[in-house]
């Protein structure tokens, strides 16, 4: 196996409302940690913004990752996650990659407004041709099965390298529209693609601010298209910070991420904190009601424009099948019953989100009513079979445990 020799990379950023990126600074590997420094010319720009108001304030000097972090979380946000790293490992099986390799070998169409280059003078995108959904699906299947990839699918493979999460997915464009395409996996034991579509559609119906979704069939397989909200007009991009980055935690510390800490950050730093806290509370309630226990900190994010933070639309909402009743949320609730996924526990924390008990109860009652009213209609829209509906209803969706007193 070849050990990586990559020790530095330049960070390019799309500033707000701009159609082309500029160099923000440099990452350099020093004694096992990736240090960051802003470029002198970037600091002199009138429209320069901090890449993170918490970790990388806009100032001179070298920034070293704090605590257990080996790289700043706001930079790690733009790097590939489990699936992207699996794809890169498939394409470069002899490379023992480090964080910079993952950044430099992945697609330039990554989430947010950052990209990484070895050159600080001329920006060159690593993603030029948009493959078809069929090609993307074929490439993902080859990676899963560890089969040789036909040469014509090599470009398609790149489109799956810069997306977060552990499941097969890719980035696609359709004119000015940008989507994340999510595919089924060979290890799926229930229809996750259709289930996520249903959850996202129900989330919109209960009035959550949620990403737009579409369901398509390609080669007899379901594909979920999630409309990207980090892309603007005329090739502009929106800088984003994950919940993990806002909390300045890394993956090893993710279990310490709590909704209470995120709420504290919202109160101190976000635009319109009262409405944002209410939106976050509604998402907590919805996750409990539909059995989404995968609500970890990377599945929350905020837009950052250099002046203020704003919660992004909700994404990655997918019910998780479970055999028993008892469940807990991935992010800590800090309720009277600890982290247990019950509505009573959610009611006990409503003050944290600037809500009175009666307001919180109305939110819960509204969501329960909408889910019950529209469940069958949305399942029919997704063409989810009766057996799959029965498996979800009462196990993930409105599991009796969530109503435990």
C-alpha positions, 0 to 999 in steps of 0.5 A, a space after each residue: 500500500 502506498 502511504 500518502 505524501 500529500 501535506 498541503 492543499 489550498 482552500 478555495 471559497 465561493 464568496 456570497 453571491 459570487 459565481 467564481 471561487 477565490 483562494 481563502 488560505 492553505 491547509 498544511 500537515 504539521 505533526 499529525 494535525 492539519 493547520 490552516 492559515 488565511 492568505 494575505 490577499 484574502 484578508 485584504 479583500 473587502 468581501 472576505 468572510 471567515 470560513 467559520 466564526 467559531 473555529 477560523 475567525 478572519 485574522 492573521 496567524 496559524 490556526 491549529 485544530 483544538 482538542 481531539 480534532 486533527 482538522 478544523 470541523 468546518 473544513 472537514 464538513 466539505 470532505 467526503 464522508 463514509 460513502 465518498 471515502 469508500 469510492 475513493 478507496 475503490 478507485 485508488 486501492 493502493 493509496 493509504 489516504 489522509 484527509 487532504 487526499 480525500 479532499 483533493 481526489 473527490 468531486 469539486 461539486 461538494 456540499 457547501 461553498 468550499 473546494 480544495 486544490 493543489 494550485 493557488 493560482 488557477 482554479 480547475 474543477 474536477 467535475 466537468 461532465 454530468 453523467 446520466 442517472 443510469 451511469 451513476 447507478 451502475 457505478 455505485 453498484 460496481 463499488 458495492 460489489 467490488 467489481 471492475 468499473 468500465 472506462 466509460 463510467 470512470 467520470 460517473 464514479 467521481 460524482 459520488 465522492 464528495 457527498 456525506 453519509 454512508 449510503 450510495 449516492 451521487 451529485 447530479 445537475 439538470 440545467 440550473 437544478 442541482 440534486 443529490 441522488 440516493 440509491 438503494 444498497 444491497 444490504 437494505 433490509 427495508 425500502 429505505 429509498 421510498 421510506 426516506 421520500 415518504 418521511 421528507 414529504 410528510 415533513 413538508 406537510 407538517 410545515 417543516 422547512 425541508 428539502 424538496 424531494 422527487 422519486 424516480 425509477 432507473 433500471 428498475 430501481 428507485 432513486 431519491 432525488 433531493 434538491 440541493 439548497 446550497 446552490 444559488 443562481 449563476 453558479 454561486 454557492 452557499 457556505 454551510 456549517 454542520 451541527 458538528 462544526 457549530 459545536 466544534 466537535 469531531 466524529 469521535 465526539 459526536 455522541 456528546 452533541 446535544 440539542 441543548 448546546 445547539 439551541 444555545 448557539 442558535 440563541 446567541 448567534 443565529 438570525 431570528 433565534 425564536 423562530 429558529 428554535 421553534 423550527 428545531 423543536 418541530 424537527 425533534 418532535 417529527 423525528 420522534 414520531 416517525 422513528 428517525 433516530 439517526 438525527 446526528 449532528 451532521 444531519 443538521 446544518 446552517 448557512 453562513 454568509 459572513 454576517 449571520 447564521 440561518 438553519 438550512 432546510 431539513 434533510 436526511 430524515 429517514 425512519 429507522 426500523 426497530 424490533 423493540 419499543 424503546 428508542 433514543 435519539 442520536 443527539 442528546 435531548 437532555 429531557 426529564 427522561 434523558 435521551 428517550 424518544 418519547 413525546 413526554 420527554 420532548 414536552 419536558 424540554 420545550 422551554 429550551 426552545 422558547 415554547 410554552 407547554 401549550 404551544 408544544 402540545 399543539 405542535 405535537 397534536 398537529 404533527 400526529 394528525 397530519 401523519 395519520 391523515 396523509 400516511 396512506 396518500 403519501 405511501 400511494 404516491 411512493 408506490 410503497 407496497 402494503 407489506 412495507 407499509 405494515 412494517 413501518 406503521 407502528 414500528 418506526 412511524 408512530 411507534 406506541 413507545 413515543 406516546 409512553 407516559 
